[in-house]
């Protein structure tokens, strides 16, 4: 009964979430729709990457190459549609997926000849090679200015409004998600996970593991290319920034924060990092520092990812093996909130004190003027400023220590090793 209740609850939750996503154009503002489009594109990119890492155990540090190739290929397809070529505009992401797939097929054949760190280094080398070619080959990649095109409507898809682009992006995200679920439950998915766990044993069973890994690499690159195609439809532009290593780094961060072991984990990570880039970046210059601290905290204290921890807790609570929230975990959560508030306040105050604008203010006004953080003026020479910081940081550390976080972490690490 518990399992049936849990299954019905999951279906009901998925249906409510899907209905909410479909209704977003009538509920959300224009800025929020643009934000959701970027979340969906980042989620699709992360889902493709997680197929390679989470399922096959192959960590790529150059996946932005296939994302960028898909974007440029889709821009060329949009330019061809403008010139009169018959191609339904909603199928433009398939062009990016096709180019990404075949590029991944070639690159994957070479990269999967090795495993581990050597595989990762080959993916980096291939991505850097493509980035160097893109810089020199201005006739194809448009140089520093990149390439541009305009969305052309097709049938009921006018694609002149953000809501049309949002629905199209959502449809392709759901299609890709359905294909990934099918692949995960198929015999091929079982073979892929077997290669991740015991590749030698799978090869002894008669499977060509190199061919399977190449195919998975190509499929992963194809999904990344599809995400690039959706970016081309959204931004109507492509430039060489797409080939930079930061794109490959962000997709790794998305997957780690969300959780590589959960199918929807990369969606959680993509939503969080896009939230940082959209909203927190407009509020502070140190948003990359906060994102890095979140990444480190997840790696150290929640290696399963945020979605992985949540999924494990739902399973344990549904089976009656654990409460939804234990008292010690409530203290840990409170300690994390208090400590995070202290760290943010410390970074913002020190950052403003070290800024060139503050040095100019000292020269103009004399003394040490107060700095504003969250609408409050904090005087650098006041004991209240540093007392508040000490109270927040000290209370956060005390709450975490009192909750036994260190012993819980060590027990979890020892349990994972045995």
C-alpha positions as semicolon CSV with decimal commas, in nm:
position;residue;x (nm);y (nm);z (nm)
1;X;0,000;0,000;0,000
2;X;0,286;0,235;0,081
3;X;0,447;0,173;-0,258
4;X;0,114;0,218;-0,438
5;X;0,049;0,541;-0,247
6;X;0,398;0,663;-0,331
7;X;0,352;0,578;-0,701
8;X;0,016;0,752;-0,722
9;X;0,160;1,053;-0,538
10;X;0,446;1,074;-0,786
11;X;0,207;1,065;-1,082
12;X;-0,015;1,328;-0,924
13;X;0,284;1,551;-0,849
14;X;0,413;1,513;-1,205
15;X;0,068;1,599;-1,348
16;X;0,033;1,909;-1,130
17;X;0,385;2,023;-1,217
18;X;0,324;1,970;-1,589
19;X;-0,002;2,163;-1,574
20;X;0,176;2,447;-1,395
21;X;0,450;2,457;-1,658
22;X;0,197;2,463;-1,942
23;X;0,006;2,748;-1,775
24;X;0,319;2,959;-1,712
25;X;0,267;3,195;-2,012
26;X;-0,057;3,314;-1,849
27;X;0,085;3,324;-1,495
28;X;0,441;3,455;-1,532
29;X;0,588;3,782;-1,650
30;X;0,799;3,821;-1,963
31;X;1,120;3,817;-1,760
32;X;1,014;3,501;-1,578
33;X;0,933;3,327;-1,909
34;X;1,280;3,412;-2,041
35;X;1,424;3,275;-1,719
36;X;1,226;2,950;-1,755
37;X;1,341;2,912;-2,116
38;X;1,702;2,938;-2,006
39;X;1,635;2,689;-1,725
40;X;1,483;2,442;-1,973
41;X;1,779;2,478;-2,213
42;X;2,033;2,435;-1,932
43;X;1,833;2,137;-1,803
44;X;1,833;1,969;-2,143
45;X;2,207;2,023;-2,176
46;X;2,263;1,879;-1,828
47;X;2,037;1,580;-1,902
48;X;2,246;1,498;-2,207
49;X;2,567;1,529;-2,008
50;X;2,425;1,312;-1,730
51;X;2,352;1,038;-1,983
52;X;2,726;1,016;-2,039
53;X;2,843;1,065;-1,681
54;X;2,559;0,942;-1,462
55;X;2,473;0,637;-1,675
56;X;2,800;0,543;-1,844
57;X;3,040;0,682;-1,584
58;X;3,235;0,885;-1,842
59;X;3,321;1,236;-1,723
60;X;3,356;1,483;-2,011
61;X;3,507;1,829;-1,961
62;X;3,444;1,943;-2,318
63;X;3,071;1,902;-2,375
64;X;3,021;2,270;-2,456
65;X;3,170;2,193;-2,799
66;X;2,860;1,998;-2,907
67;X;2,628;2,253;-2,750
68;X;2,800;2,524;-2,955
69;X;2,798;2,319;-3,276
70;X;2,425;2,262;-3,234
71;X;2,368;2,635;-3,186
72;X;2,564;2,736;-3,497
73;X;2,406;2,461;-3,709
74;X;2,060;2,576;-3,602
75;X;2,145;2,937;-3,688
76;X;2,242;2,824;-4,037
77;X;1,916;2,630;-4,061
78;X;1,721;2,942;-3,958
79;X;1,905;3,146;-4,223
80;X;1,815;2,883;-4,482
81;X;1,449;2,905;-4,379
82;X;1,468;3,283;-4,422
83;X;1,605;3,228;-4,773
84;X;1,307;3,008;-4,863
85;X;1,426;2,657;-4,777
86;X;1,136;2,438;-4,668
87;X;1,197;2,329;-4,313
88;X;0,945;2,362;-4,030
89;X;1,096;2,601;-3,778
90;X;0,990;2,386;-3,478
91;X;1,222;2,115;-3,616
92;X;1,529;2,340;-3,609
93;X;1,651;2,183;-3,280
94;X;1,669;1,851;-3,466
95;X;1,932;2,006;-3,692
96;X;2,140;2,091;-3,386
97;X;2,082;1,742;-3,246
98;X;2,191;1,578;-3,572
99;X;2,511;1,782;-3,599
100;X;2,587;1,721;-3,231
101;X;2,524;1,347;-3,271
102;X;2,760;1,299;-3,565
103;X;3,027;1,523;-3,413
104;X;2,995;1,319;-3,092
105;X;3,017;0,999;-3,293
106;X;3,357;1,100;-3,432
107;X;3,488;1,251;-3,108
108;X;3,345;0,971;-2,897
109;X;3,519;0,703;-3,101
110;X;3,856;0,858;-3,016
111;X;3,777;0,960;-2,658
112;X;3,634;0,624;-2,548
113;X;3,953;0,446;-2,645
114;X;4,062;0,549;-2,296
115;X;3,887;0,573;-1,960
116;X;3,915;0,777;-1,644
117;X;4,129;1,087;-1,641
118;X;4,266;1,010;-1,989
119;X;3,914;1,013;-2,133
120;X;3,847;1,347;-1,963
121;X;4,168;1,497;-2,100
122;X;4,085;1,385;-2,453
123;X;3,744;1,555;-2,432
124;X;3,913;1,875;-2,315
125;X;4,165;1,858;-2,599
126;X;3,895;1,805;-2,861
127;X;3,689;2,093;-2,724
128;X;3,989;2,327;-2,720
129;X;4,075;2,221;-3,075
130;X;3,725;2,313;-3,191
131;X;3,740;2,645;-3,003
132;X;4,069;2,729;-3,176
133;X;3,923;2,642;-3,516
134;X;3,618;2,858;-3,447
135;X;3,840;3,159;-3,370
136;X;4,034;3,125;-3,697
137;X;3,749;3,017;-3,925
138;X;3,557;3,344;-3,933
139;X;3,382;3,259;-4,259
140;X;3,192;2,979;-4,083
141;X;3,164;3,097;-3,723
142;X;3,136;3,471;-3,785
143;X;3,437;3,585;-3,586
144;X;3,387;3,783;-3,265
145;X;3,045;3,906;-3,376
146;X;2,912;3,557;-3,440
147;X;2,606;3,484;-3,653
148;X;2,248;3,604;-3,631
149;X;1,913;3,503;-3,774
150;X;1,543;3,566;-3,718
151;X;1,278;3,318;-3,610
152;X;1,031;3,246;-3,889
153;X;0,682;3,128;-3,807
154;X;0,543;2,800;-3,934
155;X;0,179;2,693;-3,922
156;X;0,035;2,759;-3,576
157;X;0,383;2,848;-3,447
158;X;0,426;3,221;-3,500
159;X;0,735;3,225;-3,278
160;X;0,723;3,602;-3,249
161;X;0,622;3,592;-2,885
162;X;0,823;3,457;-2,595
163;X;0,536;3,229;-2,498
164;X;0,565;3,041;-2,830
165;X;0,936;2,986;-2,776
166;X;0,864;2,873;-2,420
167;X;0,611;2,610;-2,529
168;X;0,839;2,484;-2,806
169;X;1,130;2,456;-2,561
170;X;0,909;2,274;-2,310
171;X;0,790;2,027;-2,575
172;X;1,144;1,939;-2,682
173;X;1,253;1,907;-2,319
174;X;0,969;1,662;-2,250
175;X;1,046;1,463;-2,565
176;X;1,413;1,433;-2,468
177;X;1,318;1,341;-2,112
178;X;1,087;1,068;-2,240
179;X;1,362;0,927;-2,463
180;X;1,606;0,926;-2,171
181;X;1,356;0,743;-1,949
182;X;1,302;0,485;-2,225
183;X;1,677;0,445;-2,272
184;X;1,735;0,404;-1,900
185;X;1,478;0,124;-1,880
186;X;1,582;-0,047;-2,205
187;X;1,829;-0,337;-2,236
188;X;2,080;-0,091;-2,378
189;X;2,053;0,115;-2,061
190;X;2,125;-0,195;-1,856
191;X;2,435;-0,265;-2,063
192;X;2,550;0,096;-2,024
193;X;2,518;0,081;-1,645
194;X;2,696;-0,254;-1,650
195;X;2,987;-0,094;-1,835
196;X;2,997;0,177;-1,572
197;X;3,019;-0,080;-1,292
198;X;3,217;-0,371;-1,447
199;X;3,328;-0,303;-1,803
200;X;3,555;-0,607;-1,822
201;X;3,273;-0,841;-1,717
202;X;3,040;-0,690;-1,978
203;X;3,302;-0,738;-2,248
204;X;3,341;-1,103;-2,143
205;X;2,966;-1,141;-2,201
206;X;3,023;-1,060;-2,568
207;X;2,931;-0,692;-2,585
208;X;3,143;-0,446;-2,780
209;X;3,192;-0,197;-2,498
210;X;3,381;0,052;-2,715
211;X;3,091;0,068;-2,962
212;X;2,836;0,107;-2,682
213;X;3,034;0,387;-2,517
214;X;3,075;0,561;-2,853
215;X;2,701;0,542;-2,913
216;X;2,624;0,681;-2,567
217;X;2,874;0,962;-2,622
218;X;2,709;1,046;-2,954
219;X;2,360;1,040;-2,801
220;X;2,476;1,265;-2,520
221;X;2,632;1,507;-2,770
222;X;2,312;1,497;-2,975
223;X;2,103;1,608;-2,678
224;X;2,356;1,884;-2,610
225;X;2,321;1,990;-2,974
226;X;1,944;1,995;-2,937
227;X;1,981;2,226;-2,638
228;X;2,204;2,446;-2,852
229;X;1,935;2,453;-3,121
230;X;1,681;2,574;-2,869
231;X;1,926;2,845;-2,761
232;X;1,952;2,956;-3,124
233;X;1,574;2,985;-3,146
234;X;1,561;3,175;-2,818
235;X;1,849;3,421;-2,872
236;X;1,850;3,427;-3,254
237;X;2,229;3,446;-3,236
238;X;2,541;3,235;-3,184
239;X;2,896;3,340;-3,101
240;X;3,227;3,183;-3,005
241;X;3,163;3,224;-2,633
242;X;2,964;2,901;-2,658
243;X;3,287;2,706;-2,711
244;X;3,460;2,840;-2,401
245;X;3,542;2,606;-2,115
246;X;3,300;2,780;-1,882
247;X;3,008;2,613;-2,063
248;X;3,157;2,269;-2,000
249;X;3,227;2,361;-1,638
250;X;2,873;2,483;-1,576
251;X;2,713;2,164;-1,702
252;X;2,933;1,965;-1,461
253;X;2,832;2,197;-1,175
254;X;2,464;2,160;-1,268
255;X;2,486;1,782;-1,261
256;X;2,685;1,761;-0,939
257;X;2,462;2,001;-0,748
258;X;2,143;1,836;-0,869
259;X;2,267;1,478;-0,847
260;X;2,400;1,254;-1,123
261;X;2,231;0,944;-0,981
262;X;1,879;1,084;-1,019
263;X;1,722;1,128;-1,361
264;X;1,577;1,471;-1,279
265;X;1,877;1,576;-1,070
266;X;2,040;1,785;-1,345
267;X;1,716;1,983;-1,378
268;X;1,745;2,088;-1,014
269;X;2,107;2,191;-1,059
270;X;2,032;2,378;-1,382
271;X;1,749;2,569;-1,217
272;X;1,973;2,671;-0,927
273;X;2,269;2,786;-1,137
274;X;2,042;2,973;-1,380
275;X;1,879;3,139;-1,081
276;X;2,225;3,250;-0,967
277;X;2,315;3,381;-1,313
278;X;1,985;3,565;-1,364
279;X;1,883;3,710;-1,031
280;X;2,167;3,680;-0,780
281;X;2,419;3,812;-1,034
282;X;2,216;4,131;-1,061
283;X;2,227;4,176;-0,682
284;X;2,593;4,107;-0,610
285;X;2,929;4,087;-0,787
286;X;3,025;3,781;-0,583
287;X;2,760;3,541;-0,713
288;X;3,025;3,310;-0,862
289;X;3,185;3,281;-0,519
290;X;2,853;3,183;-0,363
291;X;2,790;2,929;-0,639
292;X;3,137;2,784;-0,581
293;X;3,074;2,756;-0,208
294;X;2,743;2,581;-0,277
295;X;2,922;2,340;-0,511
296;X;3,187;2,260;-0,249
297;X;2,923;2,211;0,022
298;X;2,726;1,970;-0,197
299;X;3,037;1,771;-0,291
300;X;3,148;1,742;0,074
301;X;2,820;1,700;0,260
302;X;2,576;1,573;-0,005
303;X;2,771;1,385;-0,275
304;X;2,443;1,239;-0,402
305;X;2,329;1,589;-0,497
306;X;2,031;1,781;-0,370
307;X;1,783;1,577;-0,571
308;X;1,957;1,256;-0,464
309;X;1,927;1,345;-0,095
310;X;1,561;1,442;-0,140
311;X;1,482;1,121;-0,330
312;X;1,650;0,907;-0,064
313;X;1,456;1,081;0,211
314;X;1,126;1,033;0,025
315;X;1,197;0,661;-0,016
316;X;1,291;0,617;0,349
317;X;0,995;0,817;0,478
318;X;0,749;0,640;0,245
319;X;0,876;0,304;0,368
320;X;0,846;0,416;0,731
321;X;1,219;0,383;0,799
322;X;1,271;0,750;0,876
323;X;1,084;1,068;0,962
324;X;1,052;1,341;0,703
325;X;1,262;1,577;0,915
326;X;1,459;1,469;1,220
327;X;1,535;1,715;1,503
328;X;1,909;1,695;1,437
329;X;1,851;1,771;1,069
330;X;1,636;2,070;1,162
331;X;1,928;2,202;1,370
332;X;2,164;2,138;1,079
333;X;1,935;2,330;0,844
334;X;1,911;2,620;1,088
335;X;2,289;2,619;1,132
336;X;2,342;2,625;0,755
337;X;2,105;2,920;0,718
338;X;2,268;3,120;0,999
339;X;2,621;3,040;0,885
340;X;2,535;3,126;0,524
341;X;2,392;3,460;0,635
342;X;2,715;3,537;0,819
343;X;2,934;3,437;0,524
344;X;2,729;3,644;0,278
345;X;2,734;3,947;0,506
346;X;3,110;3,914;0,559
347;X;3,183;3,879;0,187
348;X;2,961;4,173;0,092
349;X;3,107;4,407;0,356
350;X;3,470;4,315;0,289
351;X;3,409;4,326;-0,086
352;X;3,272;4,679;-0,067
353;X;3,557;4,790;0,161
354;X;3,813;4,661;-0,091
355;X;3,643;4,812;-0,396
356;X;3,806;5,107;-0,578
357;X;3,486;5,308;-0,528
358;X;3,529;5,284;-0,152
359;X;3,889;5,408;-0,174
360;X;3,760;5,706;-0,373
361;X;3,494;5,768;-0,107
362;X;3,761;5,768;0,165
363;X;3,965;6,021;-0,030
364;X;3,662;6,242;-0,089
365;X;3,494;6,228;0,253
366;X;3,771;6,124;0,487
367;X;3,739;5,858;0,755
368;X;3,571;5,524;0,695
369;X;3,217;5,577;0,561
370;X;2,952;5,311;0,615
371;X;2,867;5,061;0,340
372;X;2,516;4,947;0,255
373;X;2,433;4,577;0,245
374;X;2,071;4,453;0,221
375;X;1,958;4,810;0,276
376;X;2,141;4,847;0,608
377;X;2,438;5,081;0,664
378;X;2,730;4,895;0,824
379;X;3,003;5,114;0,973
380;X;3,348;4,948;0,941
381;X;3,464;5,107;1,268
382;X;3,158;5,004;1,470
383;X;3,166;4,711;1,711
384;X;2,803;4,642;1,613
385;X;2,908;4,549;1,258
386;X;3,173;4,300;1,357
387;X;2,976;4,181;1,658
388;X;2,685;4,089;1,429
389;X;2,921;3,905;1,198
390;X;3,080;3,718;1,489
391;X;2,738;3,627;1,629
392;X;2,613;3,489;1,297
393;X;2,928;3,292;1,219
394;X;2,971;3,165;1,575
395;X;2,606;3,064;1,611
396;X;2,614;2,884;1,276
397;X;2,925;2,686;1,367
398;X;2,786;2,605;1,711
399;X;2,456;2,477;1,571
400;X;2,636;2,255;1,319
401;X;2,870;2,121;1,586
402;X;2,587;2,061;1,833
403;X;2,389;1,869;1,571
404;X;2,673;1,621;1,524
405;X;2,728;1,704;1,159
406;X;3,090;1,587;1,160
407;X;3,011;1,247;1,311
408;X;2,718;1,199;1,074
409;X;2,938;1,284;0,778
410;X;3,213;1,044;0,886
411;X;2,958;0,766;0,940
412;X;2,815;0,826;0,593
413;X;3,162;0,817;0,436
414;X;3,254;0,494;0,618
415;X;2,920;0,342;0,517
416;X;2,979;0,425;0,151
417;X;3,327;0,269;0,165
418;X;3,211;-0,062;0,314
